[in-house]
Amino acid sequence: MGLLDRIRNLSAPETPEDADRLALRQLEARGADLARARRIVHVLMASDETTARAAASAARDLGYEVAVVAPTDEAETWTIRAAAERVVHATTVGAFRAAFERIAEETGATYDGWEAAPKP
């Protein structure tokens, strides 16, 4: 089986925690030193502006810089991007996810995950 066949046959992570572990492995494979702080961006989605603003406010309360993007022709929902410099490691991502899942639950938004660059 060739490389492309192996890539095509990869299944999606079964749980959010599996997705976090996969993202961390990908960061390490790209040379990331996970002991160093780097920019992490958490993404929330909301069906209306009131929900988006509530989620943004909650993320700001956690010390994140927040951008709220209104729906476009390509995206029908409001997007909230919360960014900060943090250590992204197996010992921290669970707490990050829990905080943003709590924001989603309390405001009616949906947590869509996180992303981080390999280099700080």
C-alpha positions as a LaTeX table, in Angstrom:
\begin{tabular}{lrrr}
\hline
Residue & $x$ (\AA) & $y$ (\AA) & $z$ (\AA) \\
\hline
Met1 & 0.00 & 0.00 & 0.00 \\
Gly2 & 1.42 & 3.38 & $-0.99$ \\
Leu3 & 1.51 & 6.57 & 1.05 \\
Leu4 & $-1.54$ & 8.07 & $-0.65$ \\
Asp5 & $-3.51$ & 4.88 & $-0.02$ \\
Arg6 & $-2.60$ & 5.01 & 3.67 \\
Ile7 & $-3.66$ & 8.66 & 3.87 \\
Arg8 & $-6.96$ & 7.94 & 2.13 \\
Asn9 & $-7.68$ & 5.09 & 4.53 \\
Leu10 & $-7.12$ & 7.12 & 7.69 \\
Ser11 & $-10.32$ & 7.43 & 9.61 \\
Ala12 & $-11.44$ & 10.57 & 11.36 \\
Pro13 & $-10.69$ & 10.72 & 15.08 \\
Glu14 & $-13.45$ & 9.05 & 17.07 \\
Thr15 & $-13.48$ & 11.52 & 19.97 \\
Pro16 & $-12.45$ & 15.14 & 20.53 \\
Glu17 & $-9.62$ & 13.84 & 22.72 \\
Asp18 & $-8.41$ & 11.66 & 19.82 \\
Ala19 & $-8.46$ & 14.76 & 17.61 \\
Asp20 & $-6.40$ & 16.65 & 20.19 \\
Arg21 & $-3.82$ & 13.83 & 20.37 \\
Leu22 & $-3.63$ & 13.71 & 16.57 \\
Ala23 & $-3.13$ & 17.49 & 16.36 \\
Leu24 & $-0.35$ & 17.33 & 18.96 \\
Arg25 & 1.38 & 14.51 & 17.06 \\
Gln26 & 1.15 & 16.56 & 13.86 \\
Leu27 & 2.67 & 19.60 & 15.61 \\
Glu28 & 5.55 & 17.47 & 16.91 \\
Ala29 & 6.06 & 15.93 & 13.46 \\
Arg30 & 6.46 & 19.46 & 12.11 \\
Gly31 & 9.18 & 20.21 & 14.65 \\
Ala32 & 7.13 & 21.88 & 17.39 \\
Asp33 & 8.68 & 22.12 & 20.85 \\
Leu34 & 5.48 & 21.66 & 22.86 \\
Ala35 & 7.13 & 23.07 & 26.00 \\
Arg36 & 7.17 & 26.54 & 24.39 \\
Ala37 & 4.19 & 28.87 & 24.25 \\
Arg38 & 2.70 & 29.48 & 20.83 \\
Arg39 & $-0.40$ & 31.10 & 19.36 \\
Ile40 & $-3.45$ & 28.87 & 19.70 \\
Val41 & $-6.77$ & 29.73 & 18.11 \\
His42 & $-10.05$ & 28.24 & 19.32 \\
Val43 & $-13.06$ & 28.40 & 17.00 \\
Leu44 & $-16.70$ & 28.63 & 18.02 \\
Met45 & $-19.70$ & 28.80 & 15.70 \\
Ala46 & $-23.00$ & 30.52 & 16.44 \\
Ser47 & $-26.32$ & 30.70 & 14.63 \\
Asp48 & $-26.99$ & 34.33 & 15.55 \\
Glu49 & $-25.21$ & 37.51 & 16.58 \\
Thr50 & $-26.44$ & 37.47 & 20.18 \\
Thr51 & $-24.99$ & 33.99 & 20.73 \\
Ala52 & $-21.77$ & 34.96 & 18.97 \\
Arg53 & $-21.32$ & 38.06 & 21.13 \\
Ala54 & $-22.01$ & 36.09 & 24.33 \\
Ala55 & $-19.44$ & 33.43 & 23.38 \\
Ala56 & $-16.91$ & 36.13 & 22.43 \\
Ser57 & $-17.38$ & 37.86 & 25.78 \\
Ala58 & $-16.83$ & 34.61 & 27.66 \\
Ala59 & $-13.63$ & 33.91 & 25.71 \\
Arg60 & $-12.37$ & 37.44 & 26.41 \\
Asp61 & $-13.00$ & 36.79 & 30.11 \\
Leu62 & $-10.51$ & 33.91 & 29.83 \\
Gly63 & $-7.86$ & 36.28 & 28.45 \\
Tyr64 & $-8.24$ & 35.56 & 24.73 \\
Glu65 & $-8.14$ & 38.09 & 21.90 \\
Val66 & $-11.41$ & 37.59 & 20.06 \\
Ala67 & $-12.59$ & 38.22 & 16.52 \\
Val68 & $-16.25$ & 37.78 & 15.58 \\
Val69 & $-17.00$ & 37.21 & 11.90 \\
Ala70 & $-20.53$ & 37.63 & 10.53 \\
Pro71 & $-21.98$ & 35.07 & 8.11 \\
Thr72 & $-20.93$ & 35.27 & 4.47 \\
Asp73 & $-22.05$ & 33.66 & 1.24 \\
Glu74 & $-19.63$ & 30.79 & 2.00 \\
Ala75 & $-20.37$ & 30.43 & 5.74 \\
Glu76 & $-23.91$ & 30.62 & 7.06 \\
Thr77 & $-22.93$ & 30.90 & 10.73 \\
Trp78 & $-21.20$ & 33.44 & 12.91 \\
Thr79 & $-17.57$ & 32.51 & 13.60 \\
Ile80 & $-15.75$ & 33.39 & 16.81 \\
Arg81 & $-11.94$ & 33.06 & 16.77 \\
Ala82 & $-10.31$ & 33.29 & 20.19 \\
Ala83 & $-6.50$ & 33.53 & 20.14 \\
Ala84 & $-3.80$ & 33.63 & 22.81 \\
Glu85 & $-0.21$ & 32.63 & 23.49 \\
Arg86 & $-0.31$ & 29.37 & 25.45 \\
Val87 & 1.69 & 26.19 & 25.95 \\
Val88 & $-0.07$ & 23.62 & 23.76 \\
His89 & 0.71 & 20.23 & 25.25 \\
Ala90 & $-0.99$ & 16.97 & 26.21 \\
Thr91 & $-1.29$ & 18.34 & 29.75 \\
Thr92 & $-3.03$ & 21.56 & 28.67 \\
Val93 & $-5.28$ & 20.91 & 25.69 \\
Gly94 & $-7.88$ & 19.02 & 27.73 \\
Ala95 & $-8.42$ & 22.05 & 29.97 \\
Phe96 & $-8.59$ & 24.35 & 26.93 \\
Arg97 & $-11.18$ & 22.12 & 25.29 \\
Ala98 & $-13.21$ & 21.89 & 28.51 \\
Ala99 & $-13.25$ & 25.68 & 28.89 \\
Phe100 & $-14.44$ & 26.25 & 25.33 \\
Glu101 & $-16.97$ & 23.43 & 25.47 \\
Arg102 & $-18.34$ & 25.08 & 28.63 \\
Ile103 & $-18.57$ & 28.42 & 26.79 \\
Ala104 & $-20.44$ & 26.68 & 23.97 \\
Glu105 & $-22.83$ & 24.98 & 26.37 \\
Glu106 & $-23.52$ & 28.15 & 28.36 \\
Thr107 & $-24.07$ & 30.39 & 25.32 \\
Gly108 & $-25.62$ & 28.05 & 22.76 \\
Ala109 & $-22.58$ & 28.20 & 20.45 \\
Thr110 & $-20.76$ & 25.17 & 19.04 \\
Tyr111 & $-17.09$ & 24.51 & 19.75 \\
Asp112 & $-15.31$ & 23.68 & 16.48 \\
Gly113 & $-11.84$ & 22.92 & 17.86 \\
Trp114 & $-8.44$ & 24.56 & 17.92 \\
Glu115 & $-5.38$ & 25.11 & 15.76 \\
Ala116 & $-1.82$ & 26.11 & 16.50 \\
Ala117 & 1.28 & 26.79 & 14.46 \\
Pro118 & 4.29 & 24.49 & 14.94 \\
Lys119 & 6.61 & 27.44 & 15.52 \\
Pro120 & 6.05 & 29.97 & 18.32 \\
\hline
\end{tabular}
